[in-house]
Amino acid sequence: MNDATGLPLPASGVLTSDSSGTERAFETDTGGRFAFDRLPFGVYRLVVHAPGFSSRTEIVDVRSALPREVRVSLALASITATVDVTEQPMLVDAHRVGVSYDVAARQR
């Protein structure tokens, strides 16, 4: 697992296959790596999560007992915010005008 800049990213996720009924959860090491042994041949769905990043789903087709490397890059998660606007009376009366003077002691 890497972030968008290519740096290793600790992450977690799950590998599932509907056809074989396989489901394996995992956590990567600090280098963003993990390995599965003895997977039945077939098509798997790999879902990866990391705090602060968008989840990513990849389809992995396992057709050999030889090791296979799958690189996954996660993008930063989008930030959402909600602003509630309510009607409040104005603090300043826009229809009232006036002049104010400040009187202070004479400066020497």
Buried (B, 14 or more C-beta within 10 A) or exposed (E): BBBEEEEBBBBBBBBBBEEBEBEBEBEBEEEBEBEBEEBEEBEBBBBBBBEEBEEBEBEBEBEEEEEEEEEBBBEEEEEEEEEEEEEEEEEEEEEEEEEEEEEEEEEE
